Amino acid sequence: MPTPEEKAAFAERLKFAMKRAPEKLRGSTDLANRFNLRHHGEHPVSPQTAHKWLSGRTIPTHDKLETLAKWFDVDLHWLHYGPPGNTASSVPRPRKPDEKYPLSEETLELASKIESLSPHHRYLVQELVAQFYGDADKN
C-alpha cells in the first residue's frame, strides 16, 4: 500500500509529465477524457479518478500507468516510483530540437499567429527560436 508521501510524489511526477506534453491539458477532466482515448483496458477513467491521481490521493493500476507513461513519453518506473536513489538522471528530458512534436491545437494556433506576422517579424521570431534551439534548419 503506497504511503501518502509516495502518492503525493506520484502526483507531482504526473503533473510534470503533463506540463511537458505537446498537448495542453486543463485538469482532471481533460486528463480523463484523453486518457480514455488511449487506454485499451476494460474500465475507462472518470474525471474524479483522474483528480485523485493529480491530488495525490491514489496511484493508478499498472495497466493505467503503462498507458500514461507511453502517452507522456516517460519511463514507467520513473512515473510510478520516481528516480532511483537521489540521482536526477532519470528525470525526463525535453525533446531534442530535431525531434518532431505531435501537432496539437496549441501548436497550430501558434503557427497561425506566426504566419500572420509581417515578414520582418517572422524573421525576428525565427532568429529568437534559433537562439534557443540552434540554427539547424537555417541554410
N, C-alpha and C positions, 0 to 999 in steps of 0.2 A: 504494500500500500504506500503510495507516494506521500511524502511529508508536505505540509503547507508550503515550506520553502522550495521544494522541488517543483510543486505546481506553479508557484509564482515565477520561478526561473524559467519554466517552460513557456509561460505566457509571455515573458519578455522576449524569448527567442522567437516565438511565433510572430509577435509584433514587429520584431526586427526583420524577419523574413518577408513579412507583408510589405514593409516600407520599401524594401529594395526590389520588390516585384515590379515588372514593367506596367502592369495594370493597376489602376487606383482602386483600392478597396476602402469603403466608407463604413467600417464597423462590422458587427456580427451578422447582420442580415446579408450584406454583400458577400461576406466570407462564406456563410452557409449556402447561399444560392449558387455561387460559382464553384464551391467545393462539390456540391451535388451534381454539377455538370461533369465533373472529372472522376468522381468516385464511382466505382463499379460494384460496390458491395450491396448487401441486401437492404440495409437501412439508411435512408437519407438522414442528413443532419438538420436539425431545426435551428433557427436563429438563437434560441435560448441555449442550446448546446454550444454553439459557436461562442456565445457570450461567456459561458462558463470556461471555455478554453482561454479566451482573452483576459478574463478576470482572475485567472489562476485558481479556479475552484475545482477543475478537473483536467486530466490529461487524456487525450483520445486513445482509443484502442490501436493496436499495432497496424491493422489494415488502413485505418484512417491516417495514422502517422505516415505510412508509406505514401499515401496519396498527397498529403501536404508536402512532404519532402520532395517528391517528384515535381509537383506543381511549382513550388518556390525555388527549385533547383538548389537545394541544400542537402547536406549529409543527414541521413536518417538518424544516425547515432547522435550527431550534434543537436538536432532538433529535439530529440527525446531527452537526452541526458546532459547535454552541454559539452563543452570541450573536455577532453581527458586531462586530468590534473589541473594545473593552473596555466597551461600554455594557451596562447592566443592563436596558435597556428591553425586551429580547427574552425575558427570563425570564418563564415563565408566571405569571400572577397567579391568586390564589384566585378562585373564582367569586363573583359579586356575591351579596349576601344575598337578592335577589329571584329569582335563578336557582335552579331546582329541580335537586337531585341525584337520580340514579337510585337507586331503593331497593336496599339491599344487606342481607345478613343482619345485619351490624353495626348498621345504621340501624334495622332492625325490632326488634332486641333492645333497643337504647337506648330506642326509643319505647315498647316494652312495659314497661320498667323505670320510665320516667317516668309512664306511665299508672297504674301500681300505687301510686304515691305518694299521700299524703293530699292533699286539695285545697290546703291551705296550702303544702305542699312543692312541688306542681306550680306554684303561683303563684310561689314563690321561683325555681324553675328558669326559668320564663318571664321573670321580671324579669332574671335573670342573662343569658339569651340576648339580651334586648332591649338590655342594656348593651353587648354585643359587636357586635350587628348593627343596632341601631336599633329603633325602635318601629313599623315599617311595618305589621305585622299587627294591632296592638292598636287597637281602636276601640270 
